[in-house]
Amino acid sequence: MATLNDNQIEIYDEKGNKYLMEILLTFESEDYGATYAFIYDKSNPDEVILMKYKDDGSIEEVTNEEELNMGSEVLEAYNEDPKIQEIK
């Protein structure tokens, strides 16, 4: 994983294939004591993936149902924010 700039990140799958992903937003959760990022591929912007930064700086896809629910709430609030809608 490598952060290229404020809006892009390279990730690798289990086979070592590299993907350039866009970062939609990052946020911290005090409840889970972690930093998260919503990422997506420009070729498929409707498919947003919730990732979590690990202590060593790497990033992994979130699979925990409670964290996914929390992430859904954050993404919904983000999408409903009038200031964000003005920018889009």
C-alpha positions in Angstrom: 0.0 0.0 0.0 1.3 3.5 -0.8 -0.4 6.8 -0.5 0.3 8.7 -3.7 -1.3 12.0 -2.7 -4.3 13.2 -0.6 -6.8 11.6 -3.0 -5.2 8.4 -4.2 -3.8 5.2 -2.8 -2.3 2.0 -4.3 -3.6 -1.3 -2.9 -2.8 -4.9 -3.7 -5.0 -7.9 -3.7 -4.0 -11.4 -2.4 -2.5 -12.2 -5.8 -0.2 -9.1 -5.7 -2.2 -7.2 -8.4 -1.9 -3.5 -7.9 -4.9 -1.1 -8.0 -4.9 2.7 -8.0 -7.9 3.8 -5.9 -9.4 7.1 -5.2 -10.0 8.2 -1.5 -13.4 9.6 -1.0 -13.0 10.5 2.6 -11.2 9.4 5.8 -12.4 9.6 9.3 -11.5 8.5 12.8 -13.7 6.5 15.2 -13.2 6.9 18.9 -15.5 3.9 19.5 -13.2 1.6 17.6 -10.0 3.5 18.1 -9.2 3.4 14.4 -8.9 5.5 11.2 -11.0 4.5 8.2 -11.1 5.4 4.5 -13.7 5.0 1.9 -12.1 4.2 -1.4 -13.3 3.5 -4.9 -12.0 2.8 -8.4 -12.6 5.6 -10.9 -14.0 3.1 -13.4 -16.6 2.0 -10.9 -17.4 5.0 -8.6 -20.6 3.5 -7.3 -18.8 0.7 -5.5 -17.3 2.3 -2.3 -15.1 0.1 -0.1 -14.5 0.8 3.6 -10.9 0.2 4.6 -9.2 0.5 8.0 -5.7 1.7 8.7 -3.7 -0.7 10.9 -1.1 0.3 13.4 1.8 -0.5 11.0 0.4 1.9 8.4 -1.1 -0.7 6.1 -4.7 -0.8 5.2 -7.2 -3.6 5.2 -10.8 -4.0 4.0 -13.4 -3.9 6.8 -15.4 -7.1 7.2 -16.7 -6.7 10.8 -20.5 -6.1 10.6 -20.5 -3.5 13.4 -17.8 -1.5 11.8 -19.5 -1.8 8.4 -22.8 -0.5 9.9 -20.9 2.4 11.5 -19.3 3.2 8.2 -22.6 3.1 6.4 -23.9 5.8 8.8 -20.8 7.9 8.2 -21.2 7.6 4.4 -24.9 8.4 4.6 -24.2 11.5 6.7 -21.5 12.5 4.2 -23.8 12.1 1.2 -26.6 14.1 2.9 -24.3 17.0 4.0 -25.5 20.1 2.1 -22.0 21.5 1.9 -20.8 18.3 0.2 -23.7 18.4 -2.2 -22.7 21.9 -3.3 -19.2 20.7 -4.1 -20.4 17.7 -6.1 
